[in-house]
């Protein structure tokens, strides 16, 4: 057959072969992923009858499904004029094309083996799941659901209705429990508020009210914003009631008057303690114990002191020390501090009066007794007319003793002497020397101008902003 081909026929066949190869390349291109399911079977799936003919170069080279398509286009009858073919050239061209064609055909064949369905398939279970859970059809699932709701079903529910009912009851009990607690707290608050209102407005002082007063820091009033404890107020009030009730000779208990006196006393103590703190002073326990020792020494024994204090004040030793001795010592300590504080106006005024009195006393012809009546403010000094009597050495302060004994009769000491009692102006009335012992004595007159600490504390009381709640 090859020997009958003419050159024109040869070129035509060559062109047809190349066109068919190009078509085969286009056909065997890999389709996109979205259109994999639309890939059609190759055209070469149909059985093609090919006549057995002597092998030529093309049949040896082309050994893929495309060969049937190419052979189908070749003429079945021998040509009259066989063309002259150059085997080497055809072999090279066919080899390059067939290699690409076989690669594409292999890919197509692999794609054909994959079963592609247009329906959406759920992901396959894991190997473990395949072993543990066998495949179950839809009918089997329906039957299992029906058997679950049958009365004679042996399948038990995971959620026990009884446990659900118990949990609901338990949660209901918790809500009721919390509601009960809230109601109880509200009731206690209301009862407490009513009792506190009764204490302040109605004067309730029963056991429950006294317990509330002891527990809660309720105020009886305030002094410049400093609170006065209601428990202290009722403590003092109960002491007064006990003392008056135990003594048949005591006056009748006047409630309003006694309450006013007790409240004013607590206000004074508050002011005094606040003023002591300004000077960094306080009535310490050691000071109270020292004063109590003096009281016991005066009485004679601790047993007798306890008995006397109980008879007079209706108190034990501890209550007496806290309610009687401590306030007295606080006033005494504050008097000393006020007298020594030269920056206070009350001190400056007292010193000025003392200096004026000294200037007049040193003036010749001035009556010293008249100056005593004019300037002295100490009651004892006024009662005695300024006469201190005879004084020996050792009875006067050491810093002024020598100076006073060096003066002659009728002379006035030229300085104002300041001590804890106030400002002194001294005059030597006369001198005397004991002939046997040689001891000197002087008769003194004085003008004593005191710093009235009580008046100063009263001024603080008058200036303070006092609020009373009972």
C-alpha positions as CSV (number, residue, x, y, z in Angstrom):
1,X,0.0,0.0,0.0
2,X,2.8,2.4,0.7
3,X,4.4,1.8,-2.7
4,X,1.2,3.0,-4.5
5,X,1.1,6.5,-2.7
6,X,1.9,9.5,-4.8
7,X,3.6,12.6,-3.4
8,X,0.3,14.6,-3.5
9,X,-1.5,11.8,-1.6
10,X,1.4,11.5,0.8
11,X,1.2,15.2,1.7
12,X,-2.6,15.0,2.1
13,X,-2.3,12.0,4.4
14,X,0.4,13.7,6.4
15,X,-1.7,16.7,6.9
16,X,-4.7,14.5,8.0
17,X,-2.5,12.6,10.5
18,X,-1.3,15.9,12.0
19,X,-4.8,17.3,12.2
20,X,-6.1,14.1,13.9
21,X,-3.2,14.3,16.4
22,X,-4.0,17.9,17.2
23,X,-7.7,16.9,17.8
24,X,-6.6,14.1,20.0
25,X,-4.5,16.5,22.1
26,X,-7.4,18.9,22.5
27,X,-9.7,16.0,23.4
28,X,-7.5,14.5,26.0
29,X,-6.9,17.8,27.9
30,X,-7.7,17.6,31.7
31,X,-11.1,18.9,32.4
32,X,-11.7,21.4,35.3
33,X,-12.7,20.0,38.7
34,X,-16.3,21.5,38.5
35,X,-16.9,19.6,35.3
36,X,-15.4,16.2,36.1
37,X,-18.8,14.6,36.3
38,X,-19.5,15.8,32.8
39,X,-16.6,14.1,31.2
40,X,-17.8,11.9,28.4
41,X,-16.4,8.6,27.4
42,X,-13.9,8.8,24.6
43,X,-15.1,8.2,21.2
44,X,-12.9,5.2,20.9
45,X,-15.0,3.1,23.3
46,X,-17.0,1.8,20.3
47,X,-15.7,-1.3,18.7
48,X,-14.1,-0.5,15.5
49,X,-13.4,-3.2,12.9
50,X,-10.0,-2.8,11.4
51,X,-8.9,-5.0,8.6
52,X,-5.8,-7.0,9.2
53,X,-3.2,-5.6,6.9
54,X,0.5,-5.8,6.8
55,X,2.2,-3.8,9.5
56,X,3.5,-0.5,8.5
57,X,5.5,2.1,10.3
58,X,2.3,3.9,11.6
59,X,0.9,0.7,13.2
60,X,4.1,0.0,15.0
61,X,4.4,3.5,16.4
62,X,0.7,4.3,17.3
63,X,-0.4,1.8,20.0
64,X,-3.2,3.8,21.7
65,X,-6.9,4.3,21.2
66,X,-6.2,7.1,18.8
67,X,-4.9,4.6,16.3
68,X,-8.4,3.3,15.5
69,X,-9.5,6.8,14.7
70,X,-6.6,7.5,12.4
71,X,-6.9,4.1,10.7
72,X,-10.6,4.8,10.2
73,X,-9.8,7.8,8.0
74,X,-7.3,5.8,5.8
75,X,-8.6,4.3,2.6
76,X,-9.4,0.6,2.7
77,X,-8.7,-0.1,-1.0
78,X,-5.1,-0.1,-2.3
79,X,-4.2,2.9,-4.3
80,X,-3.0,2.6,-7.8
81,X,0.0,4.8,-7.4
82,X,1.7,4.1,-4.1
83,X,3.6,7.1,-2.6
84,X,7.1,7.1,-1.6
85,X,7.5,7.3,2.2
86,X,10.6,8.1,4.1
87,X,10.3,5.9,7.2
88,X,12.7,7.8,9.4
89,X,11.1,11.2,9.1
90,X,7.6,9.9,9.7
91,X,8.8,7.9,12.7
92,X,10.3,11.0,14.4
93,X,7.1,13.1,14.0
94,X,4.8,10.3,15.1
95,X,7.0,9.4,18.1
96,X,6.8,12.9,19.6
97,X,3.0,13.2,19.1
98,X,2.2,9.7,20.4
99,X,4.2,10.2,23.6
100,X,2.1,13.2,24.5
101,X,-1.1,11.4,23.4
102,X,-0.3,8.3,25.6
103,X,0.3,10.5,28.6
104,X,-3.0,12.3,28.2
105,X,-4.8,8.9,27.5
106,X,-3.4,7.5,30.7
107,X,-4.8,10.5,32.7
108,X,-8.1,10.0,31.0
109,X,-8.1,6.3,31.9
110,X,-7.5,7.1,35.5
111,X,-10.3,9.6,35.6
112,X,-12.6,7.0,34.0
113,X,-12.0,4.7,36.9
114,X,-13.3,7.2,39.5
115,X,-17.0,7.0,40.2
116,X,-18.4,10.5,40.0
117,X,-21.9,11.2,41.2
118,X,-23.8,14.4,40.8
119,X,-25.4,13.9,44.3
120,X,-23.7,15.4,47.4
121,X,-22.1,12.6,49.4
122,X,-21.4,13.0,53.1
123,X,-17.8,12.6,54.3
124,X,-16.8,9.0,55.0
125,X,-16.4,8.0,58.6
126,X,-13.1,7.3,60.1
127,X,-11.6,3.7,60.0
128,X,-12.4,3.4,63.8
129,X,-16.0,4.5,63.3
130,X,-16.4,1.9,60.4
131,X,-15.3,-0.8,62.7
132,X,-17.3,0.3,65.7
133,X,-20.6,1.4,64.0
134,X,-21.8,-0.8,61.1
135,X,-23.6,0.7,58.2
136,X,-27.3,1.3,59.0
137,X,-29.9,1.9,56.4
138,X,-32.7,4.4,56.6
139,X,-35.3,1.7,57.2
140,X,-33.3,0.3,60.1
141,X,-33.1,3.7,61.7
142,X,-36.8,4.2,61.4
143,X,-37.5,0.8,63.0
144,X,-35.1,1.6,65.9
145,X,-36.9,4.9,66.5
146,X,-40.3,3.1,66.5
147,X,-39.0,0.4,68.9
148,X,-37.7,3.2,71.2
149,X,-41.2,4.6,71.8
150,X,-42.9,1.2,72.2
151,X,-44.1,0.4,75.7
152,X,-42.3,-2.9,75.6
153,X,-39.1,-1.4,74.4
154,X,-35.9,-2.5,76.2
155,X,-34.2,0.7,75.3
156,X,-33.7,3.1,78.3
157,X,-33.6,6.8,78.0
158,X,-30.3,8.6,78.9
159,X,-32.3,11.3,80.8
160,X,-34.2,9.9,83.7
161,X,-37.5,11.8,84.1
162,X,-37.3,11.2,87.9
163,X,-33.9,12.8,88.1
164,X,-35.2,15.8,86.1
165,X,-38.1,16.2,88.4
166,X,-35.8,16.0,91.4
167,X,-33.5,18.6,90.0
168,X,-36.4,20.9,89.4
169,X,-37.6,20.4,93.0
170,X,-34.0,21.0,94.2
171,X,-33.7,24.3,92.3
172,X,-37.2,25.3,93.6
173,X,-36.1,24.6,97.1
174,X,-32.9,26.7,96.6
175,X,-35.0,29.6,95.3
176,X,-37.4,29.3,98.3
177,X,-34.4,29.1,100.7
178,X,-32.8,32.3,99.3
179,X,-36.2,34.0,99.4
180,X,-36.6,33.0,103.0
181,X,-33.2,34.4,104.0
182,X,-33.9,37.7,102.2
183,X,-37.3,38.0,104.0
184,X,-35.6,37.2,107.4
185,X,-32.9,39.8,106.8
186,X,-35.5,42.4,105.9
187,X,-37.6,41.5,109.0
188,X,-34.5,41.9,111.2
189,X,-33.6,45.2,109.6
190,X,-37.1,46.5,110.1
191,X,-37.2,45.3,113.7
192,X,-33.8,46.8,114.4
193,X,-34.9,50.1,112.8
194,X,-38.1,50.2,115.0
195,X,-36.1,49.5,118.1
196,X,-33.5,52.2,117.3
197,X,-36.3,54.7,116.7
198,X,-37.8,53.7,120.1
199,X,-34.5,54.3,121.8
200,X,-34.1,57.8,120.4
201,X,-37.7,59.0,120.3
202,X,-39.4,57.1,123.0
203,X,-36.5,56.4,125.4
204,X,-36.7,52.7,125.3
205,X,-34.1,51.1,127.7
206,X,-35.2,47.5,128.0
207,X,-32.9,44.5,127.8
208,X,-33.1,44.3,124.0
209,X,-32.5,48.0,123.6
210,X,-29.5,47.8,126.0
211,X,-28.1,44.9,124.0
212,X,-28.4,46.9,120.7
213,X,-26.8,49.9,122.4
214,X,-23.8,47.8,123.5
215,X,-23.3,46.1,120.1
216,X,-23.9,49.0,117.7
217,X,-21.8,52.2,117.8
218,X,-24.8,54.5,118.2
219,X,-24.2,58.2,119.1
220,X,-25.9,60.1,121.9
221,X,-24.7,63.3,120.3
222,X,-21.7,65.1,118.9
223,X,-19.3,67.9,119.8
224,X,-17.8,69.7,116.7
225,X,-18.3,66.5,114.8
226,X,-16.8,64.2,117.5
227,X,-19.3,61.6,118.5
228,X,-20.4,60.9,122.1
229,X,-21.1,57.2,122.6
230,X,-24.7,56.2,123.5
231,X,-23.4,53.3,125.5
232,X,-21.3,55.6,127.7
233,X,-24.4,57.8,128.2
234,X,-26.6,54.9,129.3
235,X,-23.7,53.5,131.4
236,X,-23.5,56.7,133.4
237,X,-27.3,56.9,133.6
238,X,-27.6,53.4,135.0
239,X,-24.9,54.2,137.6
240,X,-26.8,57.3,138.7
241,X,-30.0,55.3,139.0
242,X,-28.3,52.6,141.0
243,X,-26.8,55.1,143.4
244,X,-30.0,57.0,143.9
245,X,-32.0,53.8,144.4
246,X,-29.5,52.4,147.0
247,X,-29.4,55.6,149.1
248,X,-32.6,56.4,151.0
249,X,-31.5,59.9,151.7
250,X,-30.8,60.7,148.0
251,X,-33.2,63.1,146.2
252,X,-35.8,61.7,143.9
253,X,-34.6,60.7,140.4
254,X,-35.6,63.5,138.0
255,X,-35.2,61.9,134.6
256,X,-35.0,64.9,132.4
257,X,-32.8,66.9,134.7
258,X,-30.4,64.0,135.3
259,X,-30.2,63.2,131.6
260,X,-29.3,66.8,130.8
261,X,-26.6,66.8,133.5
262,X,-25.2,63.5,132.3
263,X,-25.1,64.7,128.6
264,X,-23.4,68.0,129.5
265,X,-20.8,66.0,131.6
266,X,-20.0,63.8,128.6
267,X,-19.7,66.9,126.4
268,X,-17.2,68.5,128.9
269,X,-15.2,65.3,129.1
270,X,-15.1,65.2,125.3
271,X,-13.8,68.8,125.1
272,X,-11.2,68.2,127.9
273,X,-9.8,65.1,126.3
274,X,-9.7,66.8,122.9
275,X,-7.7,69.7,124.4
276,X,-5.3,67.3,126.1
277,X,-4.6,65.7,122.8
278,X,-3.6,69.1,121.4
279,X,-0.8,69.1,123.9
280,X,0.0,65.4,123.3
281,X,-1.1,64.6,126.8
282,X,-3.4,62.0,128.1
283,X,-4.6,60.6,131.5
284,X,-2.7,57.4,131.5
285,X,-3.4,54.3,133.6
286,X,-0.2,54.9,135.6
287,X,-1.4,58.3,136.6
288,X,-4.8,57.0,137.7
289,X,-3.2,54.2,139.7
290,X,-0.9,56.7,141.4
291,X,-3.9,58.9,142.4
292,X,-5.8,55.8,143.6
293,X,-2.9,54.9,145.8
294,X,-3.1,58.3,147.4
295,X,-6.8,57.8,148.1
296,X,-6.2,54.4,149.7
297,X,-3.4,55.9,151.8
298,X,-5.7,58.6,153.1
299,X,-8.4,56.1,154.0
300,X,-6.1,53.5,155.5
301,X,-6.5,50.3,153.5
302,X,-7.8,49.0,150.2
303,X,-10.6,47.1,151.9
304,X,-11.8,50.2,153.7
305,X,-11.5,52.2,150.5
306,X,-13.6,49.7,148.6
307,X,-16.2,49.8,151.3
308,X,-16.3,53.6,151.5
309,X,-16.4,54.1,147.7
310,X,-19.3,51.6,147.4
311,X,-21.2,53.4,150.2
312,X,-20.7,56.9,148.8
313,X,-20.7,56.4,145.0
314,X,-22.3,53.0,144.7
315,X,-19.4,51.8,142.5
316,X,-16.6,49.3,142.6
317,X,-12.9,50.3,142.4
318,X,-12.7,50.0,138.6
319,X,-15.8,52.0,137.9
320,X,-14.7,54.7,140.4
321,X,-11.3,55.0,138.8
322,X,-12.8,55.4,135.3
323,X,-15.8,57.5,136.1
324,X,-14.6,59.7,138.9
325,X,-10.8,59.8,139.2
326,X,-10.1,60.0,135.5
327,X,-12.3,63.1,134.8
328,X,-10.8,64.9,137.9
329,X,-7.2,64.1,136.8
330,X,-8.1,65.3,133.2
331,X,-9.3,68.7,134.5
332,X,-6.2,69.0,136.8
333,X,-3.8,68.2,134.0
334,X,-5.5,70.6,131.6
335,X,-5.4,73.4,134.2
336,X,-1.7,73.0,134.4
337,X,-1.3,73.0,130.6
338,X,-3.5,76.1,130.2
339,X,-1.6,78.0,132.9
340,X,1.8,77.2,131.3
341,X,0.7,78.1,127.8
342,X,1.7,81.8,127.3
343,X,0.2,81.9,123.8
344,X,-3.4,81.7,125.2
345,X,-5.3,84.9,125.4
346,X,-6.4,84.1,128.9
347,X,-2.8,83.8,130.0
348,X,-1.7,87.0,128.3
349,X,-4.5,88.9,130.0
350,X,-3.6,87.5,133.4
351,X,0.1,88.4,133.0
352,X,-0.9,92.0,132.0
353,X,-3.0,92.4,135.1
354,X,-0.2,91.0,137.3
355,X,2.3,93.5,135.7
356,X,-0.1,96.4,136.3
357,X,-0.6,95.4,139.9
358,X,3.2,95.1,140.4
359,X,3.8,98.6,139.0
360,X,1.2,100.0,141.4
361,X,2.5,98.1,144.4
362,X,6.0,99.5,143.8
363,X,4.6,103.0,143.8
364,X,5.2,104.7,147.1
365,X,2.1,105.4,149.2
366,X,0.0,102.7,147.5
367,X,-2.0,100.5,149.9
368,X,-1.2,96.8,149.1
369,X,-4.4,95.6,150.7
370,X,-6.4,97.7,148.3
371,X,-4.5,96.2,145.3
372,X,-5.3,92.7,146.6
373,X,-9.0,93.5,146.5
374,X,-8.7,95.1,143.1
375,X,-6.6,92.5,141.2
376,X,-6.6,89.2,143.0
377,X,-9.1,86.6,141.7
378,X,-8.2,83.7,144.0
379,X,-11.0,83.2,146.6
380,X,-8.6,82.0,149.3
381,X,-6.4,85.0,148.8
382,X,-9.3,87.4,148.9
383,X,-10.7,85.9,152.1
384,X,-7.3,86.3,153.8
385,X,-6.7,89.8,152.3
386,X,-3.6,88.5,150.7
387,X,-2.0,87.5,154.0
388,X,0.2,84.3,153.7
389,X,1.5,84.3,157.2
390,X,5.0,83.6,158.4
391,X,7.3,81.6,156.1
392,X,10.6,80.0,157.0
393,X,13.4,78.9,154.7
394,X,12.6,75.6,152.9
395,X,8.9,76.5,152.5
396,X,9.3,78.6,149.4
397,X,10.5,77.7,145.9
398,X,14.3,77.6,145.8
399,X,14.5,79.9,142.8
400,X,12.9,82.9,144.7
401,X,13.6,82.0,148.3
402,X,17.0,83.8,148.6
403,X,15.6,86.8,146.8
404,X,12.7,87.1,149.1
405,X,14.7,86.7,152.3
406,X,17.1,89.3,151.1
407,X,14.4,92.0,151.1
408,X,13.7,94.3,154.0
409,X,10.3,94.8,155.7
410,X,7.8,96.7,153.6
411,X,9.6,96.0,150.2
412,X,7.9,94.5,147.2
413,X,9.6,91.9,145.1
414,X,10.3,93.5,141.7
415,X,9.2,90.5,139.5
416,X,6.0,88.7,138.8
417,X,6.4,85.1,139.9
418,X,4.6,82.5,137.8
419,X,3.8,78.9,138.9
420,X,1.0,76.4,138.5
421,X,-1.4,78.5,140.5
422,X,-1.0,81.7,138.6
423,X,0.8,85.0,138.8
424,X,2.1,86.2,142.2
425,X,3.2,89.7,143.5
426,X,4.9,89.4,146.9
427,X,5.5,92.0,149.5
428,X,7.6,91.5,152.7
429,X,5.4,92.6,155.6
430,X,8.0,92.0,158.3
431,X,11.1,89.9,159.1
432,X,12.0,87.9,162.2
433,X,15.2,86.1,163.4
434,X,15.1,83.5,166.1
435,X,17.8,84.4,168.6
436,X,18.3,80.9,169.9
437,X,18.4,79.1,166.5
438,X,19.2,82.0,164.3
439,X,16.5,80.9,161.8
440,X,14.9,83.7,159.7
441,X,11.2,84.0,159.0
442,X,9.3,86.5,156.9
443,X,5.7,87.5,156.8
444,X,4.4,87.6,153.2
445,X,1.5,89.3,151.6
446,X,0.6,88.4,147.9
447,X,-1.7,89.3,145.0
448,X,-2.5,86.1,143.2
449,X,-4.0,86.4,139.7
450,X,-5.0,83.0,138.6
451,X,-5.7,81.7,135.1
452,X,-9.2,80.5,135.2
453,X,-9.0,77.2,133.3
454,X,-12.6,76.3,134.2
455,X,-13.7,79.6,132.6
456,X,-11.5,78.8,129.6
457,X,-13.1,75.3,129.3
458,X,-16.5,76.9,129.7
459,X,-15.7,79.2,126.8
460,X,-14.8,76.2,124.7
461,X,-18.1,74.6,125.7
462,X,-20.0,77.7,124.6
463,X,-18.2,78.0,121.3
464,X,-18.6,74.3,120.4
465,X,-21.2,73.0,118.0
466,X,-23.1,70.5,120.1
467,X,-25.8,68.2,118.8
468,X,-27.9,66.0,120.9
469,X,-29.8,63.0,119.6
470,X,-31.5,61.7,122.7
